[in-house]
């Protein structure tokens, strides 16, 4: 039978005398409630496991850690798991020691059928009341969950009463994600003493799409493959890292930018075979590539910017321009310029005439209309854009040989 909540112990503890201690070094009580939440499932599980290991009382054996599986199949099961956690928090540790209660991999905090159920919400209210009381010095509570509805009262209560770590995965559809992913890859590679050159890092980031689980898996594969040699090249990445959906999209954009017609057409065919829609390929891969090439070329011509050897070099250059010169550029959520894709485009903008890119933008608009208003073959529409941009009879009316010469 579950025990009733114990009386708060705060009044039984002697007050700390901190009058002689500097404010910057005032002692703080170790938090008794911890939460690891976020959309990055692999990272949430890893961080929560490490935290559980650190929070489990040393030398307590099997009695120092009580794990409740929070992954429920239905609302009734979820409510039962929550109440099991409540009972564990109210039960004194064995032989007067200490213990950690871990509600692990909870899936009922999301805005889902299970999460919205009245029985689950009622059980969470009970858990919230338990957390608001003093758990005592000998009980610590850890909650880990991947999807959470931050609008719910339980989550708001959790942020007030717990030490919360939010670990959200990168959204590869959001501008600027490449830079954040690059920092993650670089940091994890350094732990393995792997050194990426700039091109290899860019390629690895775009092939793995910011997925931390895939990043770790592919780094381990590269680590084993290289052996003593710690330098990672783009050839290593192309050989070892499989082409995901994001990777194929990146490779298509790269093929367009370097004017590789044969490869671009193969990648269009591959995306269609993988179930991607023609309108999706146009809007996610073709149009952004052409737009970034045009923006980069315009910046370089107007402000006499040099062709960069790496994307970050171009980012630094455009950050030095006056605000009026960059107000039309795509932005990240924090308001800063999303310069990574522009930097990649700037490395290849010399291969195209400005008029070619302007006409290619118009061709994308016309293709968009055809894809949504006509019954024409979708692959044919996409192929036509690619051939116009990269082929001999290209959009700008110039010979492909001019661009081919600029490669060498």
N, C-alpha and C positions, 0 to 999 in steps of 0.2 A: 504494500500500500504506500502511495506517495506521501511523504511527510509534509506537514503544513509549513509555510514559510517561516524561517526563524526571525526573531526580533533583530533589528539593526544593531550591529556591534559598534557603531561609531562612537557612542557615548561611553563605551567600556574601555576605549583605548586612551592612554595618557596623551595630552596635547603636546605637540612638538614645540620646543622653544627655539625659534629661529631669529630672535632679535639680534644676535651677534653674527649672523651669517649674511654675507653680501647677497643682494637681490638676484644677481646673475647666477648664484650657486645655491639658491634655495632648494632644499630637498623636495622632491615630488614623489608621490606615491606611485608605485608600479601599477599600471592599468590592469584591471582584472577581467576586462571584456575586450576581445579583439574580433575584428571582422576583416575578411579578405574577399572582395567582391569585384566583379567586372566581366566584360564580354570576352576577354582573352582567356579562354578555358584552360589552355595548357599552362599559361603563366600563373593563373589563379591557383591551380592545383599545386604547382611547384612551390610557390611562395607559402601557401597554407601549410604544406607538408613540412617545410623548413621551420616555419613558425611553431607548429605543433611540437616538433622535436625540441626546440629551444624552450618551450613553455612547460613541457612535461617535467615534473619534479625529478631530479637526478636520483637514481638508486631506488625509485619507487616500484620498478617492475611493472607487472600487469595491472597493478592497482592504481598507478599514477595517471593512466590515460583511459578515458571512457569515450568511445567513438559511437555516435549515432548517425547512421546513413540517412542523409537528407534527400536522397534522390527517390522521389515517390512516384508511383504509377497513377494514382488518383487522389482526390481530395481527402477521402477518408484515411488513406494511408499517410498522407502528408500531415494531417492533424494528429495522428497517432505518433508520428516521429517527433513532432514538436513537443508533445506532452511527455514523451520519453526523455527529451532533453531537459524539460522542466523538472521532472522527477530526479534526474541525475544531478541537477544543480542544487536541489533541496536535500539530497542525501549526503550525509557526512562522509568524508574519506575514510578508508579502512585504517584502523588502528591510530586514528588521530593525526594522520599525515596530511599531505596535500595531493590535489589531483587536478587534471585538466579535463574538461568536458568539451568535446569537439563535435558540433553539428556539421557534418561534412557533406559537401557537394549538394547543398540545398537547391531544389529546382522549383520551389513554391513561392519565391519572392518576385517572380516575373508577372507581367500583365498577361496572364494566361488563364485558361479554364480552371486549372488547379489553384492558381494564385488568387483568383477572384472569388472562390468558393467561400460561403459564409462560415463553414466549419473551420477552414484554414485561417481566415481573418480573426475569428474568435480565439483560436489557439495562439496566434501571434500576439494578440492583445495580452493574453495571460503571460506569455514569455516576456513581453515588454515590461509588465509589472514586476516580474521577478528580477529583470535587469536593473530596474530603477531602485530596487532595494539593495542593501549591501550584501554581496555574496560571501563576505568574510575573507579572511586572509588565506584560507586553505583551499579555496575553489577558484579556478580560472575558467572562463568560457571563451571558446573560439567558434566563430561561425564562418563558413566559406560557402559562397554561392556565385554562380556564373552570371545569370541574368537577374537583374533586380529592377523593380519599378520604383524609381526615386520619388514618385508622387505619393506613395503610401505612407501612412502614419508610422508604420513599424520602421521603415527605412529612416525616416526623420528622427525617430527616437534612437535608433542605432547610432546615427552620426553624433548625437549628443552624449551618449553614454559609453561609447566604445572607441577604441583606437582603430580607425577604419583605413584600410588600404584599398583604393580603387584602381584596378588594373584593366583598362579597356583596350581592346585590340585596335590596331590602326585600320582606318577606313580607307581602302585604296581608291575609293571614288571621290575622296575629299582632296582638294588641291593641297600640295605641300606635304603629303604623307611620306614622300620619298626621303625627305631630309630626316624625318624622325626615324624612319626605318633604317636609314644609313647609320645613324648613331647607335641603334640597337645592334646592328650587325657588327659594326666596328668594335663595340665594347665586348661582345661575346666572342668575337674572333681573337681579341687580345688575350682573353683568358686562356685560349688554346695556343697562344703565341703564333697565330696566323696573321700574315700581312697581305692585305689586298692592295693591288694597284688601283688607281681611280676607275679605270674602265671596268675592271673585274668587279669592284664594289657596286657600281651602278647597275651592272648586269645582274649580279646576285640579288640585289634589292628588288629589282623589277620582276625577276623570275619567281622569287619567293613571296612577293606581294605583301610583305609586312607580317606574315603569319609566323608567330614566334615558334610554334611547334615545328613548322617546316624549316625555319631558319636553323634551329638546333639540329634537326635531322640532317640537313644538307651540310652544315658545318662539320658535323661528326664524320660524314662521308668524305669530305675534302681532307679532314685531319688525318684519317686513316690512309687515304690515297697518297698524300704527299710524303708521309714519313718524316725523314730528317729535314727536307726542304720545306720551309715555312712560307714561301712566297706564293700567293695565289694569283694566277693570271686569268684573263678572260677566257682563254682556251680551256683552262681547268673547269671554269664555271659552265661553259657550254657543253663540255663533255660529261660532267657529273650531275648537274642540276636539271631535272626534267622540266619540260615546258608545260607549265600550268596554263589555265585560261588567261591569267594576267600576263604570264610570260609570252604567250602567243600574241596577245594584243600589243605588248611592248615590241616584240620582234617585228610585227607588221608595221608599226610606226617607225621603227628603226630602218626597215627595208625601204619604206617610202622616203625617209629623210636622206638615205645614201643612194637613192635612185637605183635600187636593185629590183628591176621589174619582175624577173623570173621568180625570185623569192617572195615578193609581195603577193603575186598571184597564187602561189602555192599556199601561203598563209591564209589568204582569204578563203580558199577552198577548205583548208583545215578547220578554220573556225566554223564555217557552215556545216561541215561534217560533224563537228562537236555539238551541234544544236544551237549555235548562236544565230540570232536573227540578222538579216541584212541591215535593218535599220539600226540595230545595236552596234554592229561593226562600224557602220558609217559614223555614228555619233560618238562612239567611245574611242575608236582608233584612227579613222581616216580624217575626220574633221578636226579633232584637236591637234593632230600632227601638222596639218596645213596651216591652221590658225597660228600655232606657235612659231612655225617657220616664217610666216608673214610678219608677226609681231617682232620677232628677233631681227629679221632683215631690216625692217623699218627703223628699229632702234639703232642698229649698227650704221645705217646710212645717214640718218638724221644727226646722230651724235658722234659719228666717227669712232665707234667702238671697234676694237680689234676682235678678230675671230679668236675665241677662247680655246685653251687646250683642255680645260675641264669646266663642267657646269658651274662650280662654285666661284670660279674666276669671273664669269659673266654676272653672277648674282652680285658680287662685290661692285662691279662696274655700274650696274643699273641702280644700285643703292646710293651711289654718289651723284646720280642725276637729280636735277630739281624736281619737286613734286609735280609740277605741271607736265613734265615729260613722261611721267609714269602713272598718272592717275587712271589711265584706261587699262592698265595691266591687271590680270587676274590676281585675286587676293586670297590669303588664308583667313581662317576664322579670327585670328588675332589682329587682322588688318594689315599685316606685312605682305610684301609682294611674294607671290608664289613663283619663285624664279628658277626652280630646278629644271622643269620641263623647258623653260625658255633657254636655259643654259645649254641643254642638249641640242635644241633647235639651232642655237647660234653656231654650234660647231659644224652644222651642215647647210646653213642658209646660203652659203656662197655657191651652192650647186644649182640654185634656181634664180630665175629672173623675177622681179617683183610682180610684173604683169601675169606671169604664169601662176603665181600663188593667188593673186586676186581672182583670176578666172577660175582657178580650182575651187575657191570658196563659193563662187557662183554655181559651179558644177555640183557641188555638194548640196546646195539649196535645191537645185532642180532634181537631183537624185532623190532627195528626201520627199519631195512632192510625188515623184513617180512611184516610190515605194509604198506610199500610203494611199494613193488615189488610182493606181492602175494595176493591171494584172500582169505586167511585164515580168520576165524572169529576173529574180532578185540578184542572182549571181552575175547575170549579164550587166545589170546596172552598176554593180560595184566594180566589175572588171573594166567597164568603160571609163570610170573615173580614174582608176589606177593607170590604165594605158594612156589616157589623155595627159595625165600628170608626168608619167615617166617615159612613155614611148617616144618614138621619133616624131610622130605628129602630135606633139605635146600641146598643152593648153595655151602656152604662150606663143606658139608658132615658131620656136627656135629649135634647132637640131639638138638631139640628145648628145651628140658628140661634143658640143660645147661644154655640157655638164660633165661628160666623161673625162674631158681633158682636165677639168678642174680637180678631178680626184687625184691626179698624178703630179 
